[in-house]
């Protein structure tokens, strides 16, 4: 697992609206929403030699629906 929160912050920065982010990523990510949190999962699929890359993004919002921050990581696994 690799922490990629700083990379995600470049594209989904603090202050962005929750709906704007949902519209931006909904066609590429599986989204699960819970209260003031938004969890997104992107399955890259099987790579060469059974390697898999999954991106998990946790977004945290204030009560007005503005992005406060994220916790994101890239999960690399070998299915061989």
C-alpha positions in Angstrom: 0.0 0.0 0.0 1.2 3.4 -0.9 -0.2 6.7 0.5 -1.3 8.9 -2.4 -3.3 11.5 -0.5 -1.0 14.3 -1.7 -1.5 13.4 -5.3 -5.3 13.2 -5.0 -5.2 16.7 -3.2 -3.9 18.2 -6.4 -7.0 17.2 -8.3 -9.6 17.2 -5.5 -8.6 20.2 -3.4 -10.0 21.6 -0.2 -13.2 23.6 -0.6 -14.6 21.8 -3.6 -18.3 21.0 -3.5 -19.4 17.4 -2.8 -21.7 17.3 -5.8 -19.0 18.7 -8.1 -16.6 15.9 -7.0 -19.3 13.2 -7.3 -20.1 14.4 -10.9 -16.3 14.5 -11.7 -15.5 10.9 -10.6 -18.8 9.0 -10.7 -18.2 7.5 -14.2 -14.8 6.0 -13.3 -15.2 5.1 -9.6 -17.5 3.0 -7.5 -18.8 5.5 -4.9 -20.2 4.8 -1.5 -21.6 7.8 0.5 -21.9 7.9 4.2 -22.9 11.0 6.1 -20.1 13.6 5.7 -17.8 11.1 4.0 -17.5 9.9 0.4 -15.6 6.7 -0.4 -14.4 6.0 -3.9 -12.9 2.8 -5.3 -11.2 2.4 -8.7 -10.3 -1.1 -9.9 -7.7 -0.8 -12.5 -8.1 -4.5 -13.3 -5.5 -7.2 -13.9 -2.2 -6.0 -15.2 0.8 -8.0 -16.5 1.5 -11.2 -14.7 -1.6 -11.0 -12.5 -0.6 -7.7 -10.8 -3.5 -5.6 -9.7 -3.8 -1.8 -8.8 -6.7 -0.5 -6.8 -7.1 3.1 -5.8 -9.1 3.9 -2.6 -10.1 7.5 -1.9 -11.8 8.7 1.3 -13.1 12.2 1.2 -14.2 14.2 4.2 -16.6 17.1 4.0 -17.9 19.8 6.4 -21.6 20.2 7.1 -21.9 22.6 4.1 -20.6 19.9 1.7 -17.2 21.4 1.1 -14.2 19.2 1.0 -11.9 19.3 4.1 -9.4 16.6 3.1 -8.8 13.1 1.9 -7.1 9.8 2.9 -6.1 7.9 -0.3 -3.9 5.0 -1.0 -2.9 2.7 -3.9 -3.2 -1.0 -3.2 -0.8 -3.1 -5.2 -1.3 -6.9 -5.1 0.1 -9.8 -7.0 -2.5 -12.5 -7.7 0.0 -15.2 -8.7 
